[in-house]
C-alpha cells in the first residue's frame, strides 16, 4: 500500500459492482476509508467483505440515489462514522433503451435523468456544503463518451450524460477559488453490469447506434477506470480541474 489516499474518506455511489466496486477496492488499498452506497444490498456487502479482507475499511449505505433523502443519509453516515469526507465519486447510473427522441417515453426520460443527473446534483450540492468551510474537497463524476458524443446511446442517456459534463464544468469553474476540484471521467465500452438496466431496446435506435460500434476498441476494464479515478482524486492531480477525461481506448478519436 503506497498510501496515496491515506487519511482520506471517500464516498462512492454505485459501489456494489463494476467501476464503483473497483474504485472502492483501489481507494481502500491506497489508504482511504470508504463509504459505499448501492441499491443492491447483497452486492454491496460482498464488496465490503473484500475490502475488509484486504485490510481496508468500508461502511455501506443502501440508497436509491435518485432520492435526495437517501443522498443526505449517505453523507450523514459518512460524518457519523468518520467525522467528515474528502472525496465524493458520483458513479451510479443507468442506461436507457436506445430510443431516439421520437420514441422516448416520459417514464424512461424521467427515470434516466433522476438517476444519472438529479442524483449527481443532489450529491454535489451536499458535498459543496461540506467542502466550502474547509476550503478543500474533490468531486469526481462518472460521465460517458455518451456525454461528449451523440451516437453512443439513446436520447435520454445521451442528454443525461451531457448534463453531467455540464454540471462538472460549471461547478469546477464556480468553486475553483475555494479549494474544490471537480472532474469527470468519460468511460467508453467498459465491462460492467449497466446493461442490466436496458429493457425493451429500440430496434431503430440500436441499429443507428451500431453505426459506430465497429470502431470501438476492445472492451475496457473497471480497473482502468479505477486507476484513472485514483489519479484524479489524489493530490497528484491538484492542478486538474474541470477536466473530462476519456478512458475509452481511443474510441472518440474517430
C-alpha positions as CSV (number, residue, x, y, z in Angstrom):
1,X,0.0,0.0,0.0
2,X,1.5,3.3,-1.1
3,X,-1.0,5.4,0.8
4,X,-1.8,7.9,-1.9
5,X,-5.2,8.5,-0.2
6,X,-4.0,7.9,3.4
7,X,-6.3,9.6,5.9
8,X,-8.9,10.5,3.2
9,X,-12.6,9.5,3.4
10,X,-14.2,8.7,0.0
11,X,-17.9,8.4,-0.7
12,X,-18.7,6.3,-3.7
13,X,-22.1,5.7,-5.2
14,X,-22.9,2.6,-7.2
15,X,-20.2,0.8,-5.2
16,X,-21.8,-2.6,-5.3
17,X,-20.4,-3.6,-8.7
18,X,-18.4,-2.7,-11.8
19,X,-16.5,0.6,-11.7
20,X,-17.8,1.7,-8.3
21,X,-16.8,-1.6,-6.7
22,X,-13.3,-1.4,-8.2
23,X,-12.8,2.2,-7.1
24,X,-13.8,1.2,-3.6
25,X,-11.2,-1.6,-3.6
26,X,-8.4,0.5,-5.1
27,X,-9.1,3.6,-3.0
28,X,-9.1,1.4,0.2
29,X,-5.8,-0.2,-0.9
30,X,-4.4,3.4,-1.1
31,X,-5.4,4.2,2.4
32,X,-8.8,5.7,2.1
33,X,-11.8,4.9,4.3
34,X,-14.8,4.2,2.1
35,X,-18.5,5.0,2.3
36,X,-20.1,2.8,-0.4
37,X,-23.6,3.1,-1.5
38,X,-25.7,1.0,-3.8
39,X,-29.3,-0.1,-4.2
40,X,-28.3,-3.8,-4.2
41,X,-27.5,-4.8,-0.6
42,X,-26.0,-8.2,-1.4
43,X,-23.5,-6.9,-4.0
44,X,-22.6,-4.0,-1.6
45,X,-22.0,-6.4,1.3
46,X,-19.8,-8.6,-0.9
47,X,-17.5,-5.6,-1.8
48,X,-17.4,-4.6,1.8
49,X,-16.1,-8.0,2.7
50,X,-13.4,-7.9,0.0
51,X,-12.2,-4.5,1.3
52,X,-12.1,-5.8,4.9
53,X,-10.2,-8.9,3.9
54,X,-7.6,-6.7,2.2
55,X,-7.2,-4.7,5.4
56,X,-9.3,-1.7,4.4
57,X,-12.2,0.0,6.0
58,X,-15.6,0.4,4.4
59,X,-19.1,1.2,5.6
60,X,-22.2,0.7,3.5
61,X,-25.4,2.6,2.9
62,X,-28.3,1.2,0.9
63,X,-29.5,4.0,-1.2
64,X,-31.7,4.9,-4.1
65,X,-29.6,7.8,-5.4
66,X,-32.5,9.4,-7.2
67,X,-34.0,10.3,-3.8
68,X,-32.5,13.3,-2.2
69,X,-33.2,11.9,1.3
70,X,-31.1,8.9,0.5
71,X,-28.2,11.1,-0.7
72,X,-28.4,13.1,2.6
73,X,-28.4,9.8,4.6
74,X,-25.3,8.7,2.7
75,X,-23.4,11.8,3.8
76,X,-24.8,11.7,7.3
77,X,-23.4,8.1,7.6
78,X,-20.0,9.4,6.5
79,X,-20.0,12.1,9.1
80,X,-21.3,9.7,11.8
81,X,-18.6,7.1,11.1
82,X,-15.6,9.3,10.1
83,X,-16.5,12.8,11.1
84,X,-16.0,14.2,7.6
85,X,-15.4,13.2,4.0
86,X,-12.8,14.4,1.5
87,X,-13.7,12.7,-1.8
88,X,-17.1,12.2,-3.5
89,X,-17.4,9.9,-6.6
90,X,-20.8,10.1,-8.3
91,X,-20.7,6.8,-10.2
92,X,-24.2,5.3,-10.0
93,X,-26.0,5.4,-13.3
94,X,-28.3,3.5,-15.7
95,X,-28.6,3.1,-19.4
96,X,-31.7,3.9,-21.5
97,X,-33.4,1.7,-24.1
98,X,-31.6,3.3,-27.1
99,X,-34.7,5.2,-28.0
100,X,-34.3,8.3,-30.2
101,X,-36.2,11.4,-29.2
102,X,-39.2,10.4,-31.4
103,X,-39.7,7.2,-29.4
104,X,-38.5,8.1,-25.9
105,X,-41.2,7.8,-23.2
106,X,-41.8,10.2,-20.4
107,X,-41.2,7.4,-18.0
108,X,-37.8,6.5,-19.5
109,X,-36.7,10.1,-19.7
110,X,-37.6,10.9,-16.1
111,X,-36.0,7.7,-14.8
112,X,-32.7,8.2,-16.5
113,X,-32.5,11.8,-15.5
114,X,-33.5,11.1,-11.9
115,X,-30.6,8.5,-11.5
116,X,-28.0,10.0,-13.9
117,X,-28.5,13.7,-13.3
118,X,-30.6,14.6,-10.3
119,X,-28.5,12.3,-8.1
120,X,-25.3,13.9,-9.2
121,X,-26.7,17.4,-8.5
122,X,-28.0,16.4,-5.0
123,X,-24.7,14.8,-4.2
124,X,-22.6,17.7,-5.4
125,X,-24.7,20.2,-3.6
126,X,-24.2,18.3,-0.3
127,X,-20.5,17.9,-0.9
128,X,-20.0,21.6,-1.7
129,X,-21.7,22.5,1.6
130,X,-19.2,20.2,3.4
131,X,-16.2,21.4,1.5
132,X,-16.7,25.2,1.4
133,X,-15.9,25.8,5.1
134,X,-12.8,23.6,4.8
135,X,-11.7,25.2,1.5
136,X,-10.8,21.7,0.3
137,X,-12.5,18.8,-1.4
138,X,-12.7,16.7,-4.5
139,X,-15.6,15.6,-6.6
140,X,-15.4,13.1,-9.4
141,X,-18.3,12.4,-11.7
142,X,-18.6,9.4,-14.0
143,X,-19.9,10.7,-17.2
144,X,-19.5,8.8,-20.5
145,X,-18.4,9.2,-24.1
146,X,-22.2,9.4,-24.5
147,X,-21.8,12.8,-22.7
148,X,-19.3,14.1,-25.3
149,X,-20.6,12.4,-28.4
150,X,-24.1,11.9,-29.9
151,X,-24.2,8.4,-31.2
152,X,-23.3,6.2,-28.2
153,X,-26.8,5.6,-26.7
154,X,-30.4,6.8,-26.9
155,X,-31.7,10.3,-26.4
156,X,-32.2,10.1,-22.6
157,X,-28.8,8.6,-21.7
158,X,-27.0,10.9,-24.1
159,X,-28.7,14.0,-22.8
160,X,-28.2,12.9,-19.2
161,X,-24.5,12.4,-19.6
162,X,-24.1,15.7,-21.4
163,X,-25.8,17.3,-18.4
164,X,-23.2,15.6,-16.1
165,X,-20.4,17.1,-18.2
166,X,-22.0,20.5,-17.9
167,X,-22.5,20.2,-14.2
168,X,-18.9,19.2,-13.8
169,X,-17.5,22.1,-15.8
170,X,-19.8,24.7,-14.2
171,X,-19.1,23.5,-10.6
172,X,-15.4,23.4,-11.3
173,X,-15.5,27.0,-12.5
174,X,-17.7,28.3,-9.8
175,X,-15.6,27.0,-6.9
176,X,-12.1,26.9,-8.3
177,X,-11.1,29.7,-5.9
178,X,-12.5,27.8,-2.9
179,X,-10.0,24.9,-3.0
180,X,-12.5,22.5,-4.5
181,X,-11.8,20.4,-7.6
182,X,-14.4,18.8,-9.8
183,X,-13.6,16.5,-12.7
184,X,-15.2,13.7,-14.7
185,X,-14.2,10.5,-16.4
186,X,-15.9,9.6,-19.7
187,X,-15.7,5.9,-20.0
188,X,-16.1,4.1,-23.3
189,X,-17.1,0.5,-23.5
190,X,-16.3,-0.9,-20.1
191,X,-17.2,-4.4,-18.8
192,X,-19.9,-3.7,-16.2
193,X,-23.4,-4.8,-15.4
194,X,-25.0,-1.5,-16.6
195,X,-26.8,-3.3,-19.5
196,X,-29.0,-5.0,-16.9
197,X,-30.9,-1.7,-16.8
198,X,-31.7,-1.9,-20.5
199,X,-35.3,-3.2,-21.2
200,X,-37.3,-3.1,-24.4
201,X,-34.5,-1.8,-26.6
202,X,-35.5,0.3,-29.6
203,X,-34.5,-1.5,-32.7
204,X,-34.3,1.7,-34.7
205,X,-32.1,3.3,-32.1
206,X,-29.9,0.3,-31.7
207,X,-29.3,0.0,-35.4
208,X,-28.3,3.7,-35.7
209,X,-26.1,3.3,-32.6
210,X,-24.4,0.3,-34.2
211,X,-23.0,2.5,-36.9
212,X,-20.1,3.4,-34.8
213,X,-19.8,0.2,-32.7
214,X,-17.4,-1.3,-35.2
215,X,-15.0,1.5,-34.4
216,X,-15.0,0.7,-30.7
217,X,-11.7,-0.7,-29.3
218,X,-11.8,-3.9,-27.2
219,X,-14.0,-3.6,-24.1
220,X,-12.1,-2.0,-21.2
221,X,-11.9,-3.0,-17.6
222,X,-13.2,-1.4,-14.4
223,X,-9.6,-1.4,-13.2
224,X,-8.7,1.1,-16.0
225,X,-11.4,3.4,-14.7
226,X,-10.4,3.0,-11.1
227,X,-6.8,3.8,-11.8
228,X,-7.8,7.0,-13.7
229,X,-10.1,7.9,-10.8
230,X,-7.3,7.3,-8.3
231,X,-5.2,9.9,-10.1
232,X,-8.0,12.5,-10.4
233,X,-9.0,12.3,-6.7
234,X,-5.4,12.2,-5.4
235,X,-3.2,15.2,-4.6
236,X,-1.2,14.4,-7.6
237,X,-4.0,15.9,-9.7
238,X,-4.0,19.2,-7.7
239,X,-3.9,21.3,-10.9
240,X,-6.5,19.3,-12.8
241,X,-9.9,20.9,-12.5
242,X,-13.0,20.9,-14.8
243,X,-11.4,18.1,-17.0
244,X,-13.5,15.5,-18.8
245,X,-11.1,12.6,-19.1
246,X,-11.9,10.0,-21.7
247,X,-11.0,6.4,-20.8
248,X,-12.2,4.7,-23.9
249,X,-9.2,3.1,-25.7
250,X,-9.3,5.9,-28.2
251,X,-12.9,5.4,-29.3
252,X,-13.6,9.1,-29.6
253,X,-10.7,9.7,-31.9
254,X,-12.9,8.6,-34.7
